[in-house]
Amino acid sequence: MIEAFIDGKEGTTGLKIFDMLSARPDVRILTLPDDLRKDENARRELLNRADVSFLCLPDEEAKKAAEMTKRRGAKIIDASTAHRTSPGWVYGFPELTDERGEEIRASDRVSNPGCHATGVISIAAPLVRGGVVASDYPFVITSLSGYSGAGKKTIAVYEDDNRDRELDSPRHYSHLQSHKHIPEIVRECGLSHAPVFMPVICDFYCGMCVTVPLQSRLMKKNYGVDDIRKYFSEYYARHKLIEVAEKYEIPDFIAANELSGTNRLKIYVSGSDDRIFIASVFDNLGKGASGAACENMNVMFGLDETAYLI
C-alpha cells in the first residue's frame, strides 16, 4: 500500500490528483484536518511520513515543503514550476527516452511538467534528439488551453454569469515571451534558443492543443509529412499514453478538447511535404497535470506507467 500526501489538495491540480488516487485500491491518502492545512509542523510530519507527497503549491511554498522533507526514501512529485530545471530533480516525462523512465524510477525528487510544456516537448524534443531539426531551429509554437489550467480564481471569472464579453473569445497572453514554461521547454528539448511561444486561453473548461509547424527547407533531414508521422509512431511505439494518429484518422477540424477527461496524448501530423503541421492534443488537467503526476508516481514505485490511468 502506497501512502500519499497531497500538499495543496484544495487547488485544481490537487483536487484532481485526490480524485484519481481515491479510486485506487493500492493507495492510502494521508490528510490533515482543515484547521491544520497550513500548520507547518503538521505538514512536515506528513511530508516525512508519506511514501510520496504531491506538491500542488505556489513555487516558494513548494521549495519550503521540499526542504522540510528530510526522511530518506520519502518521495516528492512537485507540480509547481519551482524545480523543473533544478539540479537533483528529474523532469517527469517518462516517455521522453528510455533513460528518463529509469531516472524517474531511481529518483526521490521528480518535477511534474507544465501543461503547455508537455505539448511542446512531446513534439520538439524527439525532433531535436533524432537530428530531424537542429537545436537552433526557429520554432514558432501556438498552444490553446481550456481555462481550468489557469487555476481556481480564473475558473471563477470564466464561470461568472456577469463576466466580461471578451472572455467569449480566445485570448493571447504572455506575449512578452516570458511564459514560465519556456525554461523547461528549452532545456528538455535541447534548444539553443527559446522558441516564439504563443499561449492562448479559451472559453472551454479543459483540453489543450499545441501546434508545432515545420518548414522542410529548414530541417536537417529530408523528411516529408509521411516520414515525420512514421518517425513519431516509432518514437512512441512502446508507450500507451501517447499515440500518433494514422493519416486516415486526421479530421478536418482538430478539437483542443478531444481528449478531455483522459490521461492520454495524441499527436497529429498533417500538412504538405514543404510545410508540415504537427499538433499535440491532450487534457491540461490529465496528461498535462494530475494524470502526469500519477503516471510519475507509478514509475517511481516500479509500476506500469499506465496503471489506473487507462
TADAGI-V411657 format. One record per run of one state. SS is the DSSP state (hx for helix, st for strand, lp for the rest). FROM is the first residue (numbers start at 0). LEN is the number of residues. If there is no record, write none. Layout:
SS,FROM,LEN / SS,FROM,LEN
//
This chain:
lp,0,1 / st,1,6 / lp,7,4 / hx,11,11 / lp,22,4 / st,26,4 / lp,30,3 / hx,33,3 / lp,36,3 / hx,39,10 / lp,49,2 / st,51,4 / lp,55,3 / hx,58,10 / lp,68,6 / st,74,4 / lp,78,11 / st,89,2 / lp,91,6 / hx,97,9 / lp,106,2 / st,108,3 / lp,111,3 / hx,114,15 / lp,129,10 / st,139,7 / hx,146,4 / lp,150,1 / hx,151,7 / lp,158,6 / hx,164,4 / lp,168,2 / st,170,3 / lp,173,8 / hx,181,8 / lp,189,6 / st,195,7 / lp,202,5 / st,207,8 / hx,215,3 / lp,218,6 / hx,224,11 / lp,235,6 / st,241,3 / lp,244,2 / hx,246,3 / lp,249,15 / st,264,7 / lp,271,3 / st,274,8 / lp,282,3 / hx,285,15 / lp,300,10
//
